Amino acid sequence: MSTSVVNRSAHGLAMLGACVALPLLHGCADAPAVKAAFEEGWRHARVIQAEVGMEPVPRILKDCRTESSADARMRFAVVSYSDGGHQFVNRYVALVPPGLTIDMDTVYQVNINDCSSAWYPVR
């Protein structure tokens, strides 16, 4: 095998390694931002009950209805959210942002510490 073939092979492997390493390093750079967002209360959540009135909801960790002033235009939903390694096991009654059409199949990014925060569709 000639030296030029070996050099091209080595160069190709180096380029492949760089292409694989770049996304991994970028992922590591995002870790502090993800941790900060988690500490601020941002979680992935699914809506499990699109409309909830003032009736009691069993097994919830937080109820935004108690933190909101009585306003007939406010809508509430029961959401189940991920907290660490557990997928969608925690539940709370969340204030639905004005104008949001709830899709039961969508995973939203919600803030469990701030009842008035927006929801962002994730997937």
Stockholm file with secondary structure:
# STOCKHOLM 1.0

chainA/1-123         MSTSVVNRSAHGLAMLGACVALPLLHGCADAPAVKAAFEEGWRHARVIQAEVGMEPVPRILKDCRTESSADARMRFAVVSYSDGGHQFVNRYVALVPPGLTIDMDTVYQVNINDCSSAWYPVR
#=GR chainA/1-123 SS CCHHHHHHHHHHHHHHHHHHHHHHHHHHHHHHHHHHHHHHTEEEEEEEESCCCSSCCTTCSEEGGGTSCCCTTCEEEEEEEEETTEEEEEEEEEEECTTCCCCTTCEEEEETTCTTCCCEECC
#=GC SS_cons         CCHHHHHHHHHHHHHHHHHHHHHHHHHHHHHHHHHHHHHHTEEEEEEEESCCCSSCCTTCSEEGGGTSCCCTTCEEEEEEEEETTEEEEEEEEEEECTTCCCCTTCEEEEETTCTTCCCEECC
//
